[in-house]
Amino acid sequence: MAEVSYVKASRIFPGNPPVRAVDELSLEVSDGEFLVLVGPSGSGKSTALRMLAGLEDVDEGAIHIGGKDVTNVPPKGRDIAMVFQSYALYPHMTVAENMGFALKLRGVSKTEIKAKVEEAAKMLDLTKYLERKPKALSGGQRQRVAMGRAIVREPSVFLMDEPLSNLDAKLRVETRANIAALQQRLGTTTIYVTHDQVEAMTMGHRVAVLKDGLLQQCDTPRALYDKPANAFVAGFIGSPAMNLKTVPITSEGAKLDGVIVPLSRDALAAAGGLDEVTFGIRPEALGIVPSSEEGMEMAVELVEELGADALVHGAVKIGDGSQRFVVRVDGRTPPTLGQTVKVAVRDHSEIHLFHPESGERLEA
């Protein structure tokens, strides 16, 4: 069994004041789970992974692997294998030698190494490249060799630190699908770091969102999308991002461009006592309506045509100024640049409300 636990684990870098790169992280990862750590640059996700690997100190709290406290155990004693962004292959060794090198250092017999390397190569479609040197491989093939080197070790935990960031867009999509399928086949506990929220949403059983060293929310991709715990998660998860605007609130609903958007009784109760709320709505929950219907007037500033869909960016009057909204529409009939259209909420169940100062979710 290879459960992983962060128990109020912190990494503090010296400074004035000291920087809490990871701040009292408490997180449970089940045996065989694929957990993704995601967040913007500087959020602490790579530091948290390196703490688990033993490459960064744990200044407070503890880390457990398989029920054992490994906080002070050196990296080689943790039974983990790490796949880096840079691949870190030995240029003078063949693919087979790179994949089997860790086993060779352990004193594993040549016959067993050969069998394990061939099995991993078959799994990763690398069999015909085993005698090549890394310089004769593409970026995607090198990344698969790095994966193979981790697989042959049969660790309790795989750690992956942005392993796809050096690949082009098409290869990233293909390789992330391969990694997810491989992890499901092997059933090895995997913790994967990325700054790409699309990658996180498509790969992880659960996704942990970090900001400034603090865990914001950890849940399934669907739960993060449908019920973000705060405005940061709401704005970070989803492509394009959720529209988030601070607007006045009345006893009837939220006021946008002079239009009152009705809110449920529970939502109004949750916002009780506030004059303003942060109003969140995803682009697909908005729609362009006929000019005769009630809606917000939006001046179209940009149209991104994506084929089946189009993303319409435009300015809407909010209070004394204007704010930009994004609306997802049918790609076959998008409005034109400079046009003024009426926009309305199509699905009121998709409205999210957050506290204007703390950013915490208001309604259940």
Secondary structure, DSSP 8 states (H G I E B T S, - for coil): ---EEEEEEEEEE-SSS-EEEEEEEEEEE-TT-EEEEE-STTSSHHHHHHHHHTSS---EEEEEETTEE-TTS-GGGS-EEEE-TT----TTS-HHHHHHHHHHHHT--HHHHHHHHHHHHHHTT-GGGTTS-GGGS-HHHHHHHHHHHHHHT--SEEEEESTTTTS-HHHHHHHHHHHHHHHHHHT-EEEEEES-HHHHHHH-SEEEEEETTEEEEEE-HHHHHHS-SBHHHHHHSSSS--EEEEEEB-SSEEEETTEEEE--HHHHHHTTT-SEEEEEE-GGGEEEE-TTS--EEEEEEEEEE-SSEEEEEEEEEETTEEEEEEEEEETTS---TT-EEEEEES-GGG-EEE-TTT-BB---
